[in-house]
């Protein structure tokens, strides 16, 4: 691979190559360490589990042989069976330790195995030459004969037995020393492997730091300095990065293209900003003019409706005087004309009063306060007793405490429930239900009745001022009640709409904001039949 190809590598490719190289070296060291550790464990097992136990078994075997010799001599002197106990226990221990050494021997350890065979042969020879004759002499000739056998027997056989045991112990010591040396060597190899791994990791870290400094930190610092110059307003400053990884060089080129694009569009943005500022000034002027116009219109509506009260009151009063004084004195058509005048004056007076009430919403304010709608509905029901029939039922439950103007909210419910009383079905007991539920940060309140209802096609028109859905001779009213409801709700920061999915009657929803920190309302119900005084 050529050097130029390496220089064209990205930072990611270089880091991956470095990590792969370090990983391969560490993997090789890991395999070597695993093999060395296994060999070390095997040598330690030889020392701890085989050589040391065999050496201890050899010492115990030597002690067992000495116990046999001591027991034979004591039996020859006393002739008592109790003195043979050391001989018998020593013989059993001898066989036990010989079996133990044979189990601990591994294939290939022929020196120890041959030495063990020699020990067994020497032991058998000593018992045949000394121990068995002494025991037999005590049984046939007594202790004197046994002592003669002991005195006449040479110590050569027993000395050879002890020498054979010593030779076997020497072979076991050689095995133990060799295993210990091998374990020590493998331990040193493991330490060397760990040091090599640490050196590789440290070198890899140093190389990685140098690589990041040369390929990332310095180029990024230089690129950031150039970008800051551009950000300070020098949009003609050329951004380049001649050193570093290929991806950072490409990043510098992309940033420079972005600078060129920004510089080319900056003039257009400035022109557009000037146009926007001019348009904003025009819009602000128009908004101020519209605010003044709305204020003037509200003032005009208030003044007009207020100033029309006095002449209209005179017209209505004199028409009523004409009707009372000259009723029946003129012809039938004159009475009819006078009735039309009285009715028109009365309707005009109600229309002006409603218009005046509509214009006052939001102009004359008493300030917001905490209002318990359960208590408010009780007062509304009392106000409507004179309009309700004896079978009318107004119920409410779980209404919250809201923040608002009590006179306006009272007017709101009076108009809604008053509409239910006006548009009831003949010969059907009227039931009006007021409920509320919380929907996030607002209360959703519903006023529903079982009256004649409102067609879905008029859902948007019913809240428009002076909109009537029925003829004047069918239902009285000015067509401004629901418009007042809409204005009161919007003044309190809510919205109102007609629910067109009810099977019968009318259902109107409106919302009011939830008071900060308000909890769910306590269960509270109000209901009852509204009776008319007879």
C-alpha positions in Angstrom: 0.0 0.0 0.0 1.5 3.4 -1.1 2.0 6.2 1.4 -0.3 8.6 -0.6 -3.1 6.1 -0.2 -2.6 6.1 3.6 -2.6 9.9 3.6 -6.0 9.9 1.9 -7.5 7.8 4.7 -10.2 9.4 6.8 -9.9 9.8 10.5 -12.3 6.9 11.1 -10.2 4.6 8.8 -7.0 5.5 10.6 -8.5 4.8 14.0 -10.0 1.5 12.8 -6.6 0.5 11.4 -4.9 1.4 14.7 -7.5 -0.4 16.8 -7.3 -3.5 14.6 -3.5 -3.6 14.9 -3.6 -3.2 18.6 -6.4 -5.8 18.8 -4.4 -8.4 16.9 -1.3 -7.9 19.0 -3.4 -8.1 22.2 -5.2 -11.2 20.9 -1.8 -13.0 20.2 -0.6 -12.0 23.6 -3.9 -13.3 25.0 -3.5 -16.7 23.3 0.1 -17.0 24.5 -1.0 -15.9 28.0 -3.7 -18.5 28.1 -1.3 -21.3 27.1 1.3 -20.1 29.6 -1.4 -19.9 32.3 -2.6 -23.4 31.6 1.0 -24.7 31.8 1.5 -22.8 35.0 -1.6 -24.3 36.5 -0.4 -27.7 35.5 3.0 -27.3 37.1 1.4 -25.9 40.3 -0.9 -28.9 40.4 2.1 -31.1 40.1 3.8 -29.4 43.0 0.7 -29.0 45.2 -1.5 -32.0 44.3 1.2 -34.7 43.4 4.8 -34.1 44.4 4.2 -32.7 47.9 1.6 -35.4 48.8 4.0 -38.1 47.4 6.8 -36.8 49.5 4.6 -36.7 52.6 3.5 -40.3 51.8 7.1 -41.3 51.6 7.8 -39.8 55.0 4.8 -41.6 56.4 6.0 -44.9 54.7 9.4 -44.5 56.4 7.7 -44.0 59.8 5.5 -47.1 59.2 8.6 -49.3 58.5 10.4 -48.1 61.6 7.2 -48.9 63.6 7.2 -52.4 62.2 10.9 -52.9 63.3 10.2 -51.5 66.7 7.1 -53.7 67.2 9.0 -56.9 66.2 11.8 -56.1 68.7 9.4 -55.4 71.5 7.5 -58.6 70.8 10.7 -60.6 70.9 11.5 -59.2 74.3 8.1 -59.5 76.0 6.2 -62.0 73.9 3.0 -60.1 74.4 0.6 -59.5 71.6 0.2 -55.9 72.6 3.8 -55.3 71.5 2.8 -56.4 68.0 0.3 -53.6 67.5 3.0 -51.2 66.1 4.1 -53.8 63.7 0.6 -54.6 62.5 -0.5 -50.9 62.2 2.8 -50.1 60.5 2.2 -52.9 58.0 -1.2 -51.5 57.2 0.1 -48.0 56.9 2.8 -49.2 54.6 0.3 -50.7 52.2 -1.8 -47.6 52.4 1.0 -45.2 51.6 2.3 -47.4 48.8 -1.2 -47.4 47.2 -1.4 -43.6 47.6 1.9 -43.1 45.9 0.9 -45.3 43.0 -2.3 -43.3 42.5 -0.4 -40.0 42.5 2.1 -41.2 39.9 1.6 -39.9 36.3 2.6 -41.7 33.1 6.3 -41.2 32.4 7.5 -41.0 36.0 9.2 -44.4 35.8 12.1 -43.4 38.2 9.7 -43.0 41.1 7.7 -46.0 40.1 10.8 -48.2 39.9 12.0 -46.9 43.3 8.6 -47.8 44.8 8.9 -51.3 43.5 12.4 -51.6 45.1 11.0 -50.4 48.4 8.2 -53.1 48.3 10.8 -55.7 47.5 13.1 -54.6 50.3 10.2 -54.6 52.8 9.1 -58.1 51.8 12.7 -59.3 52.1 13.1 -57.8 55.6 9.8 -59.4 56.8 10.8 -62.7 55.4 14.3 -62.6 57.0 13.5 -61.0 60.3 9.9 -60.2 61.2 8.2 -63.5 60.3 11.0 -65.7 62.0 10.8 -63.7 65.2 7.1 -64.0 65.4 7.2 -67.7 64.7 10.0 -68.2 67.3 7.9 -66.6 70.1 5.1 -69.0 69.3 7.3 -72.1 69.4 10.3 -71.4 71.6 9.3 -68.3 73.6 11.0 -65.0 74.0 14.5 -66.5 74.5 14.3 -68.2 71.1 13.0 -65.0 69.5 15.8 -62.9 71.0 18.3 -65.3 69.6 16.8 -64.9 66.2 17.0 -61.1 66.6 20.6 -61.2 67.7 21.6 -63.6 65.0 19.8 -61.6 62.2 21.9 -59.0 60.5 20.6 -55.3 60.0 21.5 -55.4 56.3 17.9 -56.0 55.1 16.4 -53.2 57.1 19.2 -50.8 56.2 18.6 -51.6 52.5 14.9 -50.9 53.0 15.6 -47.5 54.5 18.0 -46.7 51.7 15.4 -47.7 49.1 12.9 -45.3 50.8 15.5 -42.5 50.8 16.2 -43.1 47.1 12.5 -42.9 46.3 12.2 -39.6 48.2 15.1 -38.3 46.2 13.3 -39.0 43.0 10.2 -37.3 44.4 12.2 -34.3 45.4 13.6 -34.0 41.9 10.1 -34.1 40.4 8.9 -31.5 42.9 11.9 -29.2 42.2 11.4 -29.5 38.4 7.7 -28.7 38.7 8.4 -25.7 40.9 11.0 -24.4 38.5 8.6 -24.8 35.5 5.8 -23.0 37.5 8.2 -20.2 38.3 9.2 -19.9 34.7 5.6 -19.8 33.5 4.8 -17.2 36.1 7.6 -15.0 34.9 6.4 -15.5 31.3 2.9 -14.3 32.4 4.4 -11.2 34.0 6.3 -10.5 30.8 3.1 -10.9 28.8 1.3 -8.5 31.0 4.1 -5.9 30.7 4.1 -6.3 26.9 0.3 -5.8 26.8 0.6 -2.7 29.0 3.4 -1.3 26.8 1.2 -2.0 23.7 -1.8 -0.2 25.2 0.3 2.8 26.3 1.9 3.0 22.9 -1.5 2.8 21.2 -2.9 5.5 23.5 0.1 7.8 22.7 -0.3 7.2 19.0 -4.1 7.8 19.3 -3.5 11.1 21.1 -0.9 12.2 18.6 -3.3 11.2 15.8 -6.2 13.1 17.3 -4.1 16.1 17.9 -2.6 16.3 14.4 -5.7 15.1 12.5 -8.6 16.6 14.6 -7.7 19.1 17.4 -5.4 21.3 15.4 -7.5 21.3 12.2 -10.7 21.8 14.1 -9.2 24.7 16.1 -7.9 26.3 12.9 -11.3 25.8 11.1 -13.2 27.2 14.1 -11.0 30.3 14.1 -11.8 30.9 10.4 -15.5 30.3 11.0 -15.4 32.9 13.8 -13.9 35.4 11.5 -16.7 34.8 9.0 -19.3 34.9 11.8 -17.9 38.3 12.9 -18.9 39.7 9.5 -16.0 38.9 7.2 -18.1 37.0 4.7 -15.4 37.3 2.0 -12.9 35.3 4.1 -12.0 32.1 2.3 -12.1 29.0 4.5 -9.6 26.2 3.8 -7.9 23.3 5.7 -4.8 22.0 4.0 -3.9 19.5 6.7 -5.8 17.0 8.7 -7.8 14.0 7.7 -9.6 13.9 4.4 -13.0 14.2 5.9 -12.0 17.4 7.8 -10.7 18.8 4.5 -14.0 18.0 2.9 -15.8 19.6 5.8 -13.8 22.8 5.4 -14.8 22.9 1.7 -18.4 22.4 2.6 -18.3 25.2 5.1 -16.7 27.5 2.6 -19.4 26.7 0.1 -22.0 27.5 2.7 -20.2 30.8 3.4 -20.3 31.6 -0.3 -24.0 30.8 -0.4 -24.7 32.9 2.7 -22.6 35.8 1.2 -24.5 35.6 -2.1 -27.9 35.6 -0.3 -27.0 38.2 2.3 -27.7 41.2 0.0 -31.1 39.7 -0.9 -31.8 39.2 2.8 -31.0 42.8 3.6 -33.3 44.0 0.8 -36.0 41.7 2.0 -35.5 42.9 5.6 -35.9 46.5 4.5 -39.1 45.5 2.7 -40.4 43.6 5.7 -39.6 46.6 8.0 -41.6 48.9 5.7 -44.5 46.4 5.6 -44.4 46.1 9.4 -44.6 49.8 9.7 -47.6 49.9 7.3 -49.2 47.0 9.2 -48.6 48.7 12.6 -50.2 51.9 11.2 -53.2 49.9 9.9 -53.5 48.0 13.2 -53.5 51.3 15.2 -56.0 52.7 12.8 -58.2 49.5 13.1 -57.9 49.8 16.9 -59.1 53.4 16.8 -61.8 52.4 14.4 -63.1 49.6 16.7 -62.9 51.8 19.7 -64.9 54.5 17.8 -67.4 51.9 16.7 -67.9 50.6 20.2 -68.2 54.1 21.5 -70.7 54.9 18.7 -72.8 51.8 19.5 -72.8 52.6 23.2 -73.7 56.3 22.7 -76.2 55.6 20.0 -78.0 52.9 22.1 -77.8 55.1 25.2 -79.0 58.3 23.5 -81.8 56.5 21.8 -83.3 55.5 25.1 -84.9 58.8 26.0 -86.8 59.6 22.7 -87.8 55.9 22.3 -89.1 55.9 25.8 -91.2 58.9 25.0 -92.5 57.4 21.8 -93.4 54.2 23.6 -95.0 56.0 26.5 -97.2 58.2 24.3 -98.2 55.2 22.1 -99.3 53.4 25.2 -101.2 56.5 26.3 -102.9 56.6 22.9 -103.8 52.9 23.2 -105.2 53.2 26.7 -107.1 56.5 26.1 -108.5 56.0 22.6 -108.9 52.3 22.5 -112.4 51.6 21.1 -113.1 55.2 20.3 -111.5 55.1 16.8 -112.2 52.6 14.1 -110.7 49.1 14.1 -107.8 50.0 11.8 -106.8 52.9 14.0 -106.6 50.6 17.0 -104.5 48.2 14.9 -102.1 50.9 13.8 -101.7 52.1 17.4 -101.1 48.4 18.5 -98.4 48.1 15.8 -96.8 51.3 17.0 -96.8 50.2 20.6 -95.4 46.8 19.7 -92.7 48.3 17.4 -91.6 50.8 20.1 -91.4 48.0 22.7 -89.4 45.8 20.4 -87.1 48.7 19.5 -86.6 49.4 23.2 -85.7 45.7 23.9 -83.4 45.7 20.9 -81.6 48.9 22.1 -81.3 47.5 25.6 -79.8 44.3 24.3 -77.4 46.3 22.0 -76.4 48.5 25.0 -75.7 45.4 27.1 -73.7 43.9 24.2 -71.6 47.0 23.9 -70.9 47.2 27.6 -69.3 43.8 27.7 -65.6 44.4 28.3 -66.0 48.1 28.7 -67.5 48.4 32.1 -65.7 45.9 34.3 -65.9 45.2 38.0 -62.8 43.0 38.0 -62.3 39.3 38.1 -63.0 37.3 41.3 -63.3 33.7 42.3 -66.9 32.5 41.5 -68.4 29.2 42.6 -70.6 28.2 39.6 -72.7 26.0 41.9 -73.8 29.0 43.9 -74.2 31.1 40.7 -76.5 28.5 39.2 -78.7 28.7 42.3 -79.1 32.4 41.8 -79.8 32.0 38.1 -82.5 29.5 38.8 -84.1 31.9 41.2 -84.1 34.6 38.6 -85.8 32.3 36.0 -88.6 31.0 38.3 -91.1 33.5 36.9 -90.5 32.3 33.3 -90.4 28.6 34.0 -93.4 26.3 34.1 -94.2 24.1 37.1 -92.8 21.0 35.4 -89.5 22.6 34.5 -86.4 20.9 36.0 -82.9 22.6 36.1 -80.1 20.4 37.4 -76.3 20.8 37.7 -73.5 18.8 39.3 -69.7 19.1 39.8 -69.4 22.7 38.7 -66.0 24.3 39.4 -64.9 27.6 40.9 -63.6 29.9 38.1 -62.2 33.3 37.8 -64.4 35.9 36.1 -66.9 38.7 36.5 -70.0 37.5 38.3 -72.5 39.8 36.5 -71.3 38.6 33.1 -71.3 34.9 34.0 -74.8 35.3 35.5 -76.0 36.9 32.2 -74.3 34.0 30.4 -76.3 31.3 32.2 -79.5 33.4 32.2 -79.3 33.7 28.4 -78.5 30.0 27.8 -81.1 28.6 30.2 -83.5 31.3 29.1 -83.2 30.0 25.5 -84.0 26.5 26.7 -87.2 27.9 28.5 -88.1 29.8 25.3 -87.6 27.0 22.8 -89.2 24.2 24.8 -91.4 21.5 23.2 -95.1 21.8 23.9 -96.6 19.4 26.4 -93.1 18.0 27.2 -91.6 18.7 30.7 -88.5 20.7 30.2 -85.2 19.4 31.6 -82.1 21.5 31.6 -78.8 20.0 32.6 -75.5 21.8 33.3 -72.3 19.7 33.6 -68.6 20.4 33.6 -65.4 18.4 33.0 -61.8 19.4 33.0 -59.9 19.3 29.8 -56.2 20.2 30.4 -56.0 23.8 31.3 -59.7 24.7 30.8 -63.1 23.7 32.0 -65.5 22.4 29.4 -69.1 23.3 30.5 -72.2 22.0 28.8 -75.8 23.3 28.9 -78.2 20.9 27.4 -82.0 20.7 27.2 -84.7 18.5 25.7 -86.4 21.3 23.7 -86.9 21.8 20.0 -83.2 22.0 19.3 -81.2 23.8 16.6 -80.5 22.5 13.2 -76.9 21.6 12.3 -76.9 24.0 9.4 -77.4 27.0 11.8 -74.5 26.0 14.1 -72.4 29.0 13.0 -75.2 31.5 12.6 -76.8 31.2 16.1 -73.9 33.2 17.7 -74.0 36.0 15.1 -75.7 39.2 16.4 -79.3 39.8 15.2 -79.6 36.3 13.7 -83.0 34.8 14.2 -84.0 31.3 13.2 -87.8 31.7 13.7 -90.4 34.3 12.9 -91.0 37.2 15.4 -94.6 36.1 15.9 -93.5 32.5 16.8 -90.9 33.3 19.4 -90.1 36.7 21.0 -86.6 38.0 21.2 -84.1 40.2 19.5 -81.6 37.6 18.2 -78.8 38.9 20.3 -78.8 36.6 23.3 -76.3 34.0 22.0 -74.1 36.8 20.5 -73.9 38.1 24.1 -73.0 34.6 25.3 -70.2 34.4 22.7 -68.8 37.8 23.6 -68.8 37.0 27.4 -67.1 33.6 26.9 -64.4 35.1 24.7 -64.0 38.0 27.1 -63.1 35.4 29.8 -60.6 33.6 27.4 -62.8 30.7 26.3 -64.7 29.6 23.3 -68.3 28.5 22.6 -69.9 26.1 20.1 -73.0 24.1 19.3 -73.0 20.4 19.7 -74.9 19.0 16.7 -74.6 15.3 17.6 -77.3 15.2 20.2 -80.5 13.2 19.4 -82.9 15.8 20.7 -82.8 19.2 22.2 -80.0 21.8 22.1 -76.5 21.2 23.6 -74.1 24.2 23.9 -70.5 23.9 25.1 -68.3 26.7 26.3 -64.9 26.7 28.0 -63.4 28.8 30.8 -59.8 28.8 32.0 -58.8 26.7 35.0 -57.6 28.7 38.0 -53.9 28.3 38.8 -53.5 25.5 41.3 -57.1 24.4 41.1 -58.1 20.8 41.9 -60.9 18.7 40.7 -64.3 20.1 42.0 -65.9 18.4 45.0 -69.1 16.5 44.1 -71.9 19.1 44.5 -75.3 18.9 43.0 -78.2 21.2 42.6 -81.5 20.3 41.1 -85.2 20.8 41.6 -88.4 21.6 39.9 -88.9 25.4 39.3 -92.4 26.2 40.4 -94.4 29.3 39.3 -96.2 31.2 41.9 -99.9 31.1 41.2 
